[in-house]
Every structure is written in structure tokens, then in C-alpha cells.
Amino acid sequence: MGPEEKKVIVVLSGGMDSTTLLYEMLNTYSQVEALSFNYGQRHKKELEYASKTCEKLGIPHKIVDATCINEFVQGSALTSGIDVPEGHYEEDNMKATVVPNRNMILASMAIGYAVSKDFDAVALGVHAGDHAIYPDCRPLFVDALRVIARIANYKEIEILAPYLDLNKAGILVHGKEFDVDYALTWTCYKGKEKACGVCGSCQERLEAFKDIGSEDPLEYETRELLPKKE
């Protein structure tokens, strides 16, 4: 059986989750394009990896210059001059990486893009590992977004979020089905030459690869897993 007749915009950050999602959508639906956002994030290096993935897969990729929002979504370690927290991903200090209303803003733009191109759906890589930290990655938010995407325009847009109940290790297992090239993904919040290995995002990624008994192909400054605080 061939792919389902559906045109899908994948919001592609360049990280593990959205890249796995892109591969899955390409294997599931008839037409897929990728949309990325430069919102002034400290780790905009992820966009280079998003472009490399799309080039490898031979699919259309648009990077939106959304840096204008940076001046009014301050207070996050990803958009302001605040140190990126280190340690286990689920620690309270990771809340410093929450960008105010980010997913609402970017999803809204993606929905508008889908409408303008007469596409059917927008796919988001939100997952269960983010629920504790990011309110705009939780099922309640996604459910509300689905309602908005149906009523905000004359054309209804479907919101696809197939990883909502998966953690990062689960996504990796899923990605093996599609032969995802994780060497072309970027997760580190610090955006240095190599992944730092100590920020919460790196730690979560390294832990996920360890959990499935696999080696992360990305280069790191250190791969040591830090203990979780009691």
C-alpha cells in the first residue's frame, strides 16, 4: 500500500524529534515539505542540520526569519543572555529554557503557511519527555491547538503530533524503522562547535541513546551522564 494522499508541513527544528518525524511523514504521506524558524535562538546551528537533512532527502525546505520575535520573548536561556542550565533534563532549572509562547507563535505561522499552500496538515515533534518542562508541548496544548487549526481559517488544518506519548528513547526506536541519519541532527542548547554534552538537552539525548543500547553519532565535548538530583 502506498502513502496516504495528504500534504503535510513538518515543523523541523533540526533536532532528533522533528527529524525523525520528517522521515516518518515522508514514509506515510504523499507530499511533505519542511518549515524551520530562526527566532534568534542561541542554538540556531540546528537550522544548518535541518537544511542538511532536507538536502539529503531531497525535499523542499523553507527557513523563516522570525528574529523579530526575539525582542519580546525574552527571559529564556535560549533567547536571552542567561546561562544555559546544565544537568539532568528534568531538573527544575531547565525551566530557564522555556521561550514564552514559542510553540503557539511558531505553530500559528506554520498553520498560516499550510493554508497558503493548500496543504492539509502541520506535523509537530512534541513528545512526552517535554511535558514536565514545557507547557506548550503538553497534550492539553496540542488538543487546544487542534481546535484552533480547524476554526481559524476557511480551510481546516490537521495537527499531527504522533510522538505525544513517546519519550526520546521511544522516538529513537521509532527512528530505526526509517533509517534516520542522527548524525545530521543537532540537540545542544549551547550551539558551540561540538555538542557540549552537559546541558540538559544533551544529557537527555545521550541518555536516550544509552537506554536503547546505541551509540550517538554526534560529536561531543563530553559524553558523561550526570547524576539526577534526588
Residue frames as a rotation matrix with the C-alpha (Angstrom) as fourth column:
MET 1
0.576 0.817 0.000 0.00
0.817 -0.576 0.000 0.00
0.000 0.000 -1.000 0.00
GLY 2
-0.220 -0.684 0.695 1.36
0.678 -0.620 -0.395 3.42
0.701 0.385 0.601 -0.99
PRO 3
-0.918 -0.195 -0.344 1.46
0.388 -0.617 -0.685 6.65
-0.079 -0.762 0.642 1.01
GLU 4
0.025 0.971 -0.237 -1.78
0.880 -0.134 -0.456 8.32
-0.475 -0.197 -0.858 2.07
GLU 5
-0.168 -0.002 0.986 -2.89
0.746 -0.654 0.126 11.25
0.644 0.756 0.111 -0.09
LYS 6
0.826 0.345 -0.445 -2.18
0.556 -0.628 0.545 14.09
-0.091 -0.698 -0.710 2.29
LYS 7
0.206 -0.744 0.636 0.01
0.374 -0.540 -0.753 17.18
0.904 0.393 0.168 2.03
VAL 8
0.786 0.043 -0.617 1.94
0.616 0.031 0.787 17.85
0.053 -0.999 -0.002 5.23
ILE 9
0.375 -0.689 0.620 4.15
-0.334 -0.724 -0.603 20.66
0.865 0.019 -0.502 6.52
VAL 10
0.515 -0.305 -0.801 6.67
0.773 0.569 0.280 19.36
0.371 -0.764 0.529 9.08
VAL 11
0.855 -0.306 0.420 7.94
-0.430 -0.869 0.244 21.94
0.290 -0.389 -0.874 11.57
LEU 12
0.650 -0.698 -0.301 11.62
0.599 0.714 -0.363 20.97
0.468 0.056 0.882 11.51
SER 13
0.936 -0.350 -0.030 13.94
-0.232 -0.679 0.696 22.33
-0.264 -0.645 -0.717 14.19
GLY 14
0.294 -0.876 -0.383 16.91
-0.630 0.124 -0.767 20.21
0.719 0.467 -0.515 13.14
GLY 15
-0.296 -0.349 0.889 16.79
-0.935 0.295 -0.195 18.17
-0.194 -0.890 -0.413 16.33
MET 16
-0.970 -0.185 0.160 16.24
-0.175 0.982 0.074 14.46
-0.171 0.044 -0.984 16.84
ASP 17
-0.434 0.875 0.217 12.50
0.273 0.356 -0.894 14.50
-0.859 -0.328 -0.393 17.35
SER 18
0.399 0.629 -0.667 11.40
-0.422 -0.520 -0.742 16.65
-0.814 0.578 0.058 14.41
THR 19
-0.377 -0.595 -0.710 13.92
-0.920 0.153 0.360 14.95
-0.106 0.789 -0.605 12.11
THR 20
-0.923 0.139 0.357 12.53
0.097 0.986 -0.135 11.52
-0.371 -0.090 -0.924 13.00
LEU 21
-0.005 0.989 -0.146 9.07
0.146 -0.144 -0.979 12.97
-0.989 -0.027 -0.143 12.39
LEU 22
0.086 -0.030 -0.996 10.13
-0.852 -0.521 -0.058 14.20
-0.517 0.853 -0.070 8.96
TYR 23
-0.856 -0.449 -0.258 11.32
-0.518 0.746 0.419 10.74
0.004 0.492 -0.871 7.94
GLU 24
-0.701 0.640 0.315 8.09
0.370 0.704 -0.606 9.19
-0.610 -0.308 -0.730 9.20
MET 25
0.179 0.805 -0.565 5.89
-0.203 -0.532 -0.822 11.70
-0.963 0.262 0.068 7.37
LEU 26
-0.246 -0.365 -0.898 7.81
-0.940 -0.137 0.313 11.05
-0.237 0.921 -0.309 4.14
ASN 27
-0.983 -0.143 -0.117 7.08
-0.164 0.968 0.192 7.36
0.086 0.208 -0.974 4.56
THR 28
-0.598 0.801 -0.023 3.42
0.494 0.346 -0.797 7.96
-0.631 -0.488 -0.603 5.36
TYR 29
0.380 0.807 -0.452 2.05
0.223 -0.554 -0.802 10.79
-0.898 0.204 -0.391 3.22
SER 30
0.573 -0.014 0.820 2.12
0.798 0.236 -0.554 11.71
-0.186 0.972 0.146 -0.45
GLN 31
0.263 -0.471 0.842 3.63
0.416 -0.732 -0.540 15.21
0.871 0.492 0.004 -0.21
VAL 32
0.664 -0.133 -0.735 5.83
0.725 -0.125 0.677 16.60
-0.182 -0.983 0.014 2.55
GLU 33
0.252 -0.627 0.737 7.71
0.234 -0.700 -0.675 19.87
0.939 0.342 -0.030 2.98
ALA 34
0.023 -0.345 -0.938 9.76
0.993 0.115 -0.018 21.18
0.114 -0.932 0.345 5.90
LEU 35
0.513 0.177 0.840 9.46
0.121 -0.984 0.134 24.53
0.850 0.033 -0.526 7.64
SER 36
-0.043 -0.610 -0.791 12.07
0.975 0.148 -0.167 25.86
0.219 -0.778 0.588 10.08
PHE 37
0.850 0.400 0.342 12.25
0.295 -0.901 0.319 29.05
0.436 -0.170 -0.884 12.13
ASN 38
-0.419 -0.904 -0.086 15.13
0.714 -0.270 -0.646 31.32
0.560 -0.332 0.759 13.05
TYR 39
0.669 0.729 0.144 13.67
0.435 -0.541 0.720 33.08
0.603 -0.419 -0.679 16.09
GLY 40
0.326 -0.658 0.679 17.03
-0.609 -0.695 -0.381 34.27
0.723 -0.290 -0.628 17.38
GLN 41
0.997 0.076 0.015 17.68
-0.063 0.682 0.728 31.09
0.045 -0.727 0.685 19.34
ARG 42
0.380 -0.907 0.183 21.13
-0.752 -0.188 0.632 30.67
-0.538 -0.378 -0.753 20.84
HIS 43
-0.340 -0.471 0.814 21.40
-0.036 0.872 0.489 27.25
-0.940 0.137 -0.314 19.17
LYS 44
0.541 0.594 -0.595 20.44
-0.581 -0.248 -0.776 28.34
-0.608 0.765 0.211 15.66
LYS 45
-0.580 -0.782 -0.229 23.13
-0.768 0.431 0.473 25.92
-0.271 0.451 -0.851 14.49
GLU 46
-0.386 0.523 0.760 20.26
0.117 0.845 -0.522 23.42
-0.915 -0.113 -0.388 14.50
LEU 47
0.597 0.654 -0.464 19.00
-0.338 -0.320 -0.885 25.09
-0.728 0.685 0.030 11.32
GLU 48
-0.163 -0.741 -0.651 22.16
-0.980 0.046 0.192 24.06
-0.112 0.670 -0.734 9.47
TYR 49
-0.883 -0.152 0.445 21.38
-0.196 0.979 -0.055 20.45
-0.427 -0.135 -0.894 10.36
ALA 50
0.117 0.983 0.145 17.77
0.055 0.139 -0.989 20.85
-0.992 0.124 -0.038 9.29
SER 51
0.477 0.008 -0.879 19.00
-0.791 -0.432 -0.433 22.06
-0.383 0.902 -0.200 5.89
LYS 52
-0.603 -0.775 -0.189 21.45
-0.791 0.551 0.268 19.15
-0.103 0.311 -0.945 5.57
THR 53
-0.598 0.461 0.656 18.68
0.084 0.850 -0.520 16.65
-0.797 -0.255 -0.547 6.29
CYS 54
0.474 0.853 -0.219 16.33
-0.104 -0.193 -0.976 18.19
-0.874 0.485 -0.003 3.73
GLU 55
0.142 -0.530 -0.836 19.11
-0.973 -0.228 -0.021 18.29
-0.179 0.817 -0.548 1.15
LYS 56
-0.831 -0.478 0.284 19.83
-0.456 0.878 0.145 14.61
-0.319 -0.009 -0.948 1.77
LEU 57
-0.412 0.768 0.490 16.17
0.368 0.633 -0.682 13.70
-0.834 -0.100 -0.543 1.48
GLY 58
-0.923 -0.039 0.382 15.59
0.377 -0.282 0.882 15.98
0.073 0.959 0.275 -1.49
ILE 59
0.057 0.996 -0.072 12.58
0.993 -0.048 0.110 17.79
0.106 -0.077 -0.991 -0.09
PRO 60
0.077 0.047 0.996 11.58
0.256 -0.966 0.025 21.49
0.964 0.253 -0.087 -0.14
HIS 61
0.014 -0.172 -0.985 12.73
1.000 0.025 0.010 23.37
0.023 -0.985 0.172 2.95
LYS 62
0.267 0.122 0.956 11.86
0.242 -0.969 0.055 26.91
0.933 0.217 -0.288 3.96
ILE 63
-0.373 -0.403 -0.836 13.62
0.924 -0.083 -0.373 28.75
0.081 -0.912 0.403 6.81
VAL 64
0.555 0.673 0.489 11.56
0.563 -0.737 0.374 31.64
0.612 0.068 -0.788 8.13
ASP 65
-0.674 -0.712 0.196 13.35
0.380 -0.562 -0.735 34.68
0.633 -0.421 0.649 9.52
ALA 66
0.490 0.867 -0.086 11.35
0.449 -0.167 0.878 35.15
0.747 -0.469 -0.471 12.71
THR 67
-0.448 -0.783 -0.433 14.10
0.799 -0.133 -0.587 37.00
0.402 -0.608 0.684 14.58
CYS 68
-0.449 0.345 0.824 11.70
-0.209 -0.937 0.278 39.91
0.868 -0.048 0.494 15.04
ILE 69
0.633 0.761 -0.141 10.01
-0.047 0.219 0.975 37.98
0.773 -0.610 0.174 17.88
ASN 70
-0.052 -0.747 -0.663 13.26
0.710 0.439 -0.550 37.67
0.702 -0.499 0.508 19.82
GLU 71
-0.761 -0.331 0.558 12.94
-0.038 -0.836 -0.548 41.09
0.648 -0.438 0.623 21.43
PHE 72
-0.182 0.742 0.645 9.61
-0.923 -0.356 0.148 40.23
0.340 -0.568 0.750 23.06
VAL 73
0.842 0.334 -0.423 10.17
-0.139 0.893 0.428 36.57
0.521 -0.302 0.798 24.01
GLN 74
-0.172 -0.946 0.276 12.99
-0.507 -0.155 -0.848 37.31
0.845 -0.285 -0.453 26.43
GLY 75
0.200 0.182 0.963 13.64
-0.978 0.091 0.186 35.70
-0.054 -0.979 0.196 29.80
SER 76
0.981 0.087 0.173 14.72
-0.074 0.994 -0.076 32.35
-0.179 0.062 0.982 28.36
ALA 77
0.167 -0.976 0.139 18.23
-0.134 0.118 0.984 30.91
-0.977 -0.183 -0.111 28.26
LEU 78
-0.058 -0.149 0.987 17.61
0.846 0.518 0.128 30.23
-0.531 0.842 0.096 24.55
THR 79
0.394 0.300 0.869 16.81
0.797 -0.581 -0.161 33.81
0.457 0.756 -0.468 23.59
SER 80
0.921 -0.050 0.387 18.44
-0.215 -0.893 0.396 35.98
0.325 -0.448 -0.833 26.29
GLY 81
0.011 -0.999 0.051 21.82
-0.479 -0.050 -0.877 36.40
0.878 -0.014 -0.479 27.93
ILE 82
0.493 0.212 0.844 21.05
-0.852 0.311 0.420 33.76
-0.174 -0.926 0.334 30.54
ASP 83
-0.603 -0.797 0.041 23.34
-0.780 0.600 0.178 30.77
-0.166 0.076 -0.983 31.07
VAL 84
0.144 0.582 -0.800 22.07
-0.624 0.681 0.383 27.51
0.768 0.444 0.462 29.60
PRO 85
0.405 0.048 0.913 21.37
-0.880 0.292 0.375 25.19
-0.248 -0.955 0.160 32.55
GLU 86
-0.404 -0.597 -0.693 23.38
-0.662 0.714 -0.228 22.01
0.631 0.367 -0.684 32.89
GLY 87
-0.746 0.087 0.660 22.44
-0.507 0.568 -0.648 18.68
-0.431 -0.818 -0.380 34.42
HIS 88
-0.741 0.494 0.455 19.57
0.536 0.843 -0.043 16.27
-0.405 0.211 -0.890 34.08
TYR 89
-0.817 0.395 0.420 16.86
0.228 -0.447 0.865 17.30
0.529 0.803 0.275 31.63
GLU 90
0.091 0.978 -0.186 14.01
0.585 0.099 0.805 17.04
0.806 -0.182 -0.564 34.13
GLU 91
-0.493 -0.317 -0.810 15.52
0.861 -0.312 -0.402 19.31
-0.125 -0.896 0.427 36.77
ASP 92
0.493 0.765 -0.414 13.61
0.727 -0.624 -0.287 22.48
-0.478 -0.159 -0.864 37.65
ASN 93
-0.129 -0.614 -0.779 16.48
0.021 -0.787 0.617 24.61
-0.991 0.063 0.115 36.35
MET 94
-0.755 -0.137 0.641 15.55
0.597 0.259 0.759 23.51
-0.270 0.956 -0.114 32.80
LYS 95
0.358 0.933 -0.032 12.53
0.871 -0.346 -0.350 25.78
-0.337 0.097 -0.936 33.06
ALA 96
0.051 -0.447 -0.893 15.00
-0.006 -0.894 0.447 28.56
-0.999 -0.018 -0.049 32.26
THR 97
-0.895 -0.422 0.146 14.92
0.109 0.111 0.988 27.29
-0.433 0.900 -0.053 28.66
VAL 98
-0.016 0.955 0.297 11.19
0.891 0.149 -0.429 27.92
-0.454 0.258 -0.853 28.21
VAL 99
-0.970 -0.192 0.151 10.67
0.243 -0.816 0.524 30.54
0.023 0.545 0.838 25.47
PRO 100
-0.543 0.814 -0.207 7.44
-0.123 -0.321 -0.939 32.46
-0.831 -0.485 0.274 26.19
ASN 101
0.392 0.914 -0.105 4.62
-0.290 0.015 -0.957 31.20
-0.873 0.405 0.271 23.95
ARG 102
-0.534 -0.746 -0.397 7.10
-0.584 -0.014 0.811 29.87
-0.611 0.666 -0.429 21.39
ASN 103
-0.868 0.144 0.476 5.14
0.357 0.846 0.395 26.91
-0.346 0.513 -0.786 20.09
MET 104
0.199 0.970 -0.139 1.93
0.605 -0.233 -0.762 28.93
-0.771 0.068 -0.633 19.87
ILE 105
0.288 -0.167 -0.943 3.69
-0.486 -0.874 0.007 31.58
-0.825 0.456 -0.332 17.77
LEU 106
-0.682 -0.670 -0.292 5.57
-0.596 0.277 0.754 29.16
-0.425 0.688 -0.588 15.50
ALA 107
-0.662 0.522 0.538 2.67
0.554 0.824 -0.118 26.74
-0.504 0.220 -0.835 15.11
SER 108
0.343 0.816 -0.466 0.43
0.249 -0.557 -0.792 29.66
-0.906 0.156 -0.394 14.17
MET 109
-0.007 -0.439 -0.899 2.84
-0.796 -0.542 0.271 30.66
-0.606 0.717 -0.345 11.41
ALA 110
-0.915 -0.347 0.205 3.09
-0.190 0.820 0.540 27.05
-0.355 0.455 -0.817 10.23
ILE 111
-0.215 0.926 0.309 -0.71
0.628 0.374 -0.683 26.80
-0.748 0.047 -0.662 10.06
GLY 112
0.457 0.346 -0.819 -0.85
-0.265 -0.826 -0.497 30.00
-0.849 0.444 -0.286 8.01
TYR 113
-0.471 -0.727 -0.500 1.81
-0.763 0.051 0.645 28.60
-0.443 0.685 -0.578 5.69
ALA 114
-0.821 0.214 0.529 -0.14
0.293 0.954 0.070 25.36
-0.489 0.212 -0.846 5.27
VAL 115
0.240 0.962 -0.126 -3.30
0.424 -0.221 -0.878 27.29
-0.873 0.157 -0.462 4.42
SER 116
0.304 -0.162 -0.939 -1.49
-0.609 -0.791 -0.061 29.48
-0.733 0.590 -0.339 1.89
LYS 117
-0.684 -0.628 -0.373 -0.02
-0.702 0.425 0.571 26.42
-0.200 0.652 -0.731 0.15
ASP 118
0.294 0.904 -0.309 -3.30
-0.914 0.361 0.186 24.48
0.280 0.228 0.933 0.30
PHE 119
-0.706 -0.522 -0.479 -1.73
-0.283 0.828 -0.484 21.77
0.649 -0.206 -0.732 2.44
ASP 120
0.224 0.888 -0.402 -3.77
-0.016 0.416 0.909 19.54
0.975 -0.197 0.108 4.73
ALA 121
0.882 0.073 -0.465 -1.77
0.417 0.339 0.843 19.23
0.219 -0.938 0.269 7.93
VAL 122
0.278 -0.828 0.488 1.04
-0.692 -0.524 -0.496 20.55
0.666 -0.200 -0.719 10.13
ALA 123
0.666 -0.119 -0.736 3.20
0.386 0.899 0.205 17.98
0.638 -0.421 0.645 11.95
LEU 124
0.434 -0.471 0.768 4.91
-0.765 -0.643 0.038 18.76
0.476 -0.603 -0.640 15.27
GLY 125
-0.039 -0.587 -0.809 7.59
0.026 0.809 -0.588 16.71
0.999 -0.044 -0.016 17.04
VAL 126
-0.066 0.054 0.996 6.39
-0.929 -0.368 -0.042 17.41
0.364 -0.928 0.075 20.58
HIS 127
-0.079 -0.063 -0.995 6.93
0.009 0.998 -0.064 14.42
0.997 -0.014 -0.078 22.88
ALA 128
0.748 0.536 -0.392 6.31
0.318 0.230 0.920 13.12
0.583 -0.812 0.002 26.39
GLY 129
-0.004 -0.852 -0.523 9.82
0.980 0.100 -0.172 13.94
0.199 -0.514 0.835 27.61
ASP 130
-0.753 -0.276 0.598 8.99
0.291 -0.954 -0.074 17.64
0.590 0.118 0.798 27.30
HIS 131
0.186 0.982 0.031 5.74
0.437 -0.111 0.892 17.56
0.880 -0.152 -0.450 29.27
ALA 132
0.339 -0.060 -0.939 7.30
0.941 0.005 0.339 18.25
-0.015 -0.998 0.058 32.67
ILE 133
-0.509 -0.705 -0.494 9.14
0.668 -0.685 0.290 21.37
-0.543 -0.182 0.820 31.49
TYR 134
-0.995 0.008 -0.102 7.33
-0.076 -0.728 0.681 22.91
-0.069 0.685 0.725 28.53
PRO 135
-0.341 0.940 0.024 3.61
-0.074 -0.001 -0.997 23.74
-0.937 -0.342 0.070 28.86
ASP 136
0.272 0.476 -0.836 3.34
-0.822 -0.337 -0.459 24.19
-0.500 0.813 0.299 25.08
CYS 137
-0.615 -0.416 -0.670 4.39
-0.687 0.699 0.197 20.57
0.386 0.581 -0.716 24.47
ARG 138
-0.818 0.323 0.476 1.67
-0.206 0.607 -0.767 19.02
-0.537 -0.726 -0.430 26.63
PRO 139
-0.719 0.588 0.371 -1.41
0.695 0.585 0.418 17.16
0.028 0.559 -0.829 25.35
LEU 140
0.133 0.811 -0.569 -3.69
0.733 -0.467 -0.495 19.91
-0.667 -0.351 -0.657 26.66
PHE 141
-0.175 -0.293 -0.940 -1.92
-0.332 -0.881 0.336 22.48
-0.927 0.371 0.057 24.47
VAL 142
-0.971 -0.240 -0.021 -1.91
-0.109 0.358 0.927 20.23
-0.215 0.902 -0.374 21.40
ASP 143
-0.417 0.894 0.164 -5.62
0.884 0.441 -0.154 19.46
-0.210 0.081 -0.974 21.83
ALA 144
0.293 0.506 -0.812 -6.39
0.345 -0.847 -0.403 23.19
-0.892 -0.162 -0.423 22.01
LEU 145
-0.509 -0.574 -0.641 -4.17
-0.424 -0.481 0.767 23.88
-0.749 0.663 0.001 19.00
ARG 146
-0.881 0.227 0.415 -6.09
0.447 0.686 0.574 21.28
-0.154 0.691 -0.706 17.01
VAL 147
0.138 0.975 -0.175 -9.32
0.855 -0.206 -0.476 23.13
-0.500 -0.084 -0.862 17.72
ILE 148
0.190 -0.143 -0.971 -7.81
-0.129 -0.984 0.120 26.48
-0.973 0.103 -0.205 16.70
ALA 149
-0.784 -0.603 -0.149 -6.36
-0.249 0.085 0.965 24.98
-0.569 0.793 -0.217 13.50
ARG 150
-0.590 0.642 0.489 -9.82
0.789 0.588 0.179 23.79
-0.173 0.491 -0.854 12.50
ILE 151
0.379 0.915 -0.140 -11.66
0.891 -0.402 -0.210 27.07
-0.248 -0.045 -0.968 13.04
ALA 152
-0.019 -0.463 -0.886 -9.14
0.308 -0.846 0.436 29.87
-0.951 -0.264 0.158 12.44
ASN 153
-0.760 -0.274 -0.590 -9.37
-0.464 -0.407 0.787 29.76
-0.455 0.871 0.182 8.63
TYR 154
0.275 0.859 -0.432 -11.82
-0.944 0.155 -0.292 28.71
-0.184 0.488 0.853 5.93
LYS 155
0.269 -0.282 -0.921 -9.57
-0.381 0.847 -0.370 25.70
0.884 0.451 0.121 5.37
GLU 156
0.900 0.037 0.435 -9.26
-0.421 0.336 0.842 23.28
-0.115 -0.941 0.318 8.29
ILE 157
0.050 -0.942 -0.333 -5.69
-0.668 0.216 -0.712 22.23
0.742 0.258 -0.619 9.08
GLU 158
0.889 0.192 -0.416 -4.99
0.104 0.799 0.592 18.97
0.446 -0.569 0.691 10.88
ILE 159
0.265 -0.815 0.515 -2.34
-0.941 -0.335 -0.047 18.96
0.211 -0.472 -0.856 13.62
LEU 160
0.711 -0.134 -0.690 -0.27
0.047 0.988 -0.144 15.76
0.701 0.069 0.709 13.66
ALA 161
0.088 -0.686 0.722 1.68
-0.947 -0.284 -0.154 15.00
0.310 -0.670 -0.675 16.85
PRO 162
0.594 0.267 -0.759 2.38
-0.273 0.954 0.122 11.25
0.756 0.135 0.640 16.78
TYR 163
-0.279 -0.808 -0.519 5.11
0.344 0.421 -0.839 11.36
0.896 -0.413 0.161 19.45
LEU 164
0.085 0.391 0.916 2.99
-0.586 -0.724 0.363 12.97
0.806 -0.568 0.168 22.14
ASP 165
0.865 0.293 0.409 3.16
-0.502 0.478 0.721 9.83
0.016 -0.828 0.560 24.29
LEU 166
0.703 -0.684 -0.195 6.75
0.561 0.701 -0.440 8.82
0.438 0.200 0.877 23.45
ASN 167
0.704 -0.609 -0.365 9.95
-0.047 -0.553 0.832 9.78
-0.708 -0.569 -0.418 25.27
LYS 168
0.349 -0.619 -0.703 13.21
-0.898 -0.435 -0.063 10.37
-0.267 0.654 -0.708 23.44
ALA 169
-0.666 -0.575 0.475 14.32
-0.451 0.818 0.357 6.75
-0.594 0.023 -0.804 23.66
GLY 170
0.025 0.787 0.616 10.98
0.359 0.568 -0.741 5.70
-0.933 0.239 -0.268 22.21
ILE 171
0.776 0.201 -0.598 11.45
-0.391 -0.590 -0.706 8.14
-0.494 0.782 -0.379 19.35
LEU 172
-0.217 -0.941 -0.260 14.91
-0.910 0.099 0.402 6.67
-0.352 0.324 -0.878 18.67
VAL 173
-0.568 0.098 0.817 13.45
0.081 0.995 -0.063 3.17
-0.819 0.030 -0.573 18.48
HIS 174
0.549 0.834 0.051 10.83
0.252 -0.107 -0.962 4.54
-0.797 0.541 -0.268 16.12
GLY 175
0.515 -0.397 -0.760 13.52
-0.718 -0.684 -0.130 6.24
-0.468 0.612 -0.637 14.03
LYS 176
-0.530 -0.737 0.419 15.32
-0.409 0.655 0.635 2.96
-0.743 0.165 -0.649 13.41
GLU 177
0.130 0.679 0.723 12.33
0.490 0.589 -0.642 1.88
-0.862 0.438 -0.256 11.32
PHE 178
0.946 0.321 0.040 13.02
0.218 -0.540 -0.813 4.76
-0.239 0.778 -0.581 8.94
ASP 179
0.248 -0.946 0.207 16.84
0.968 0.232 -0.101 4.66
0.048 0.226 0.973 8.99
VAL 180
0.982 0.155 0.108 17.09
0.142 -0.983 0.115 8.22
0.124 -0.097 -0.987 10.34
ASP 181
0.096 -0.988 0.117 20.55
0.655 -0.026 -0.755 9.79
0.749 0.150 0.645 9.99
TYR 182
0.848 0.305 -0.434 21.04
0.528 -0.426 0.734 11.17
0.039 -0.852 -0.522 13.51
ALA 183
-0.225 -0.959 -0.170 24.50
0.897 -0.272 0.348 12.49
-0.380 -0.074 0.922 12.61
LEU 184
-0.703 0.057 0.709 22.55
0.427 -0.764 0.485 15.23
0.569 0.643 0.513 10.78
THR 185
0.525 0.851 0.016 20.66
0.478 -0.310 0.822 16.33
0.704 -0.424 -0.569 13.89
TRP 186
-0.625 -0.705 0.335 21.59
0.145 -0.527 -0.838 18.94
0.767 -0.475 0.431 16.49
THR 187
0.335 0.765 -0.550 20.28
0.662 0.224 0.715 18.95
0.670 -0.604 -0.432 20.06
CYS 188
-0.364 -0.603 -0.710 22.71
0.932 -0.235 -0.277 21.01
0.001 -0.762 0.648 22.17
TYR 189
0.708 0.696 -0.120 21.27
0.705 -0.707 0.057 24.27
-0.045 -0.125 -0.991 23.50
LYS 190
0.313 -0.651 -0.691 24.69
0.260 -0.641 0.722 25.96
-0.913 -0.406 -0.031 23.57
GLY 191
0.972 0.206 0.111 25.25
0.154 -0.206 -0.966 25.89
-0.176 0.956 -0.232 19.80
LYS 192
0.300 -0.940 -0.163 29.04
-0.561 -0.312 0.767 25.52
-0.771 -0.139 -0.621 20.01
GLU 193
-0.237 -0.473 -0.849 31.32
-0.966 0.206 0.155 23.78
0.102 0.857 -0.505 17.51
LYS 194
-0.739 0.073 -0.669 30.68
0.065 0.997 0.037 20.44
0.670 -0.016 -0.742 19.20
ALA 195
0.457 0.889 -0.005 27.70
-0.033 0.023 0.999 19.46
0.889 -0.457 0.040 21.33
CYS 196
-0.034 -0.539 0.842 28.61
-0.839 -0.442 -0.317 20.34
0.543 -0.717 -0.437 24.92
GLY 197
-0.327 -0.044 -0.944 27.31
0.123 0.988 -0.089 17.11
0.937 -0.145 -0.318 26.45
VAL 198
-0.845 -0.092 -0.526 26.40
0.521 0.072 -0.850 18.74
0.116 -0.993 -0.013 29.76
CYS 199
-0.724 0.683 0.101 23.35
-0.688 -0.726 -0.022 20.92
0.058 -0.085 0.995 29.04
GLY 200
-0.289 0.680 0.674 20.04
-0.453 0.523 -0.722 19.30
-0.843 -0.514 0.158 29.88
SER 201
0.631 0.567 -0.529 19.19
-0.706 0.137 -0.695 18.78
-0.321 0.812 0.487 26.23
CYS 202
-0.079 -0.764 -0.640 22.46
-0.804 0.428 -0.412 16.94
0.589 0.482 -0.649 25.51
GLN 203
-0.775 -0.223 0.592 22.05
-0.593 0.583 -0.556 14.86
-0.221 -0.781 -0.584 28.64
GLU 204
0.177 0.926 0.332 18.56
-0.552 0.373 -0.746 13.76
-0.815 -0.052 0.577 27.61
ARG 205
0.624 0.011 -0.781 19.82
-0.762 0.228 -0.606 12.81
0.171 0.974 0.151 24.16
LEU 206
-0.422 -0.875 -0.237 22.82
-0.742 0.484 -0.464 10.85
0.520 -0.019 -0.854 25.47
GLU 207
-0.592 0.285 0.754 20.61
-0.571 0.512 -0.642 9.08
-0.569 -0.810 -0.140 27.98
ALA 208
0.509 0.848 -0.147 18.15
-0.675 0.286 -0.680 8.09
-0.535 0.446 0.718 25.23
PHE 209
0.321 -0.476 -0.819 20.90
-0.744 0.409 -0.529 6.51
0.586 0.779 -0.223 23.11
LYS 210
-0.748 -0.598 0.288 22.23
-0.635 0.520 -0.572 4.68
0.192 -0.611 -0.768 26.18
ASP 211
-0.207 0.769 0.605 18.73
-0.687 0.326 -0.650 3.43
-0.697 -0.550 0.460 27.00
ILE 212
0.815 0.543 -0.204 18.39
-0.512 0.509 -0.692 1.74
-0.272 0.669 0.692 23.62
GLY 213
0.433 -0.726 0.534 21.97
0.244 0.665 0.706 0.41
-0.867 -0.176 0.465 23.67
SER 214
0.640 -0.168 0.750 23.14
0.753 -0.055 -0.655 2.53
0.152 0.984 0.092 20.73
GLU 215
-0.316 -0.841 -0.439 25.98
0.806 -0.482 0.343 5.00
-0.500 -0.246 0.830 20.07
ASP 216
0.722 0.518 -0.458 25.12
0.261 -0.818 -0.513 8.62
-0.640 0.252 -0.726 19.33
PRO 217
0.322 -0.626 0.710 26.93
0.946 0.185 -0.266 9.56
0.035 0.757 0.652 16.08
LEU 218
0.840 0.033 0.541 27.18
0.106 -0.989 -0.103 13.25
0.532 0.144 -0.834 17.03
GLU 219
-0.225 -0.968 -0.115 30.49
0.527 -0.022 -0.849 14.72
0.819 -0.252 0.515 18.26
TYR 220
0.864 0.501 -0.047 30.51
0.276 -0.394 0.877 15.82
0.420 -0.771 -0.478 21.92
GLU 221
0.117 -0.797 0.593 32.90
-0.669 -0.504 -0.546 17.66
0.734 -0.332 -0.592 24.20
THR 222
-0.848 -0.290 0.443 31.99
-0.522 0.600 -0.606 15.05
-0.090 -0.745 -0.661 26.83
ARG 223
-0.260 0.764 -0.591 29.60
-0.350 0.496 0.795 12.11
0.900 0.413 0.139 26.92
GLU 224
-0.930 -0.151 -0.336 29.50
0.239 0.449 -0.861 11.63
0.281 -0.881 -0.381 30.69
LEU 225
0.049 0.997 0.055 25.99
0.317 -0.068 0.946 11.23
0.947 -0.029 -0.319 32.06
LEU 226
-0.735 -0.280 0.618 25.44
-0.394 -0.565 -0.725 13.41
0.552 -0.776 0.305 35.12
PRO 227
-0.790 0.446 -0.420 23.51
0.604 0.683 -0.410 12.05
0.104 -0.578 -0.809 38.12
LYS 228
-0.061 0.867 0.495 19.93
0.228 -0.470 0.853 13.10
0.972 0.165 -0.169 38.60
LYS 229
-0.796 -0.196 0.573 19.34
-0.443 -0.458 -0.771 15.09
0.413 -0.867 0.277 41.80
GLU 230
-0.653 0.582 -0.484 17.18
0.707 0.697 -0.116 13.43
0.270 -0.419 -0.867 44.41
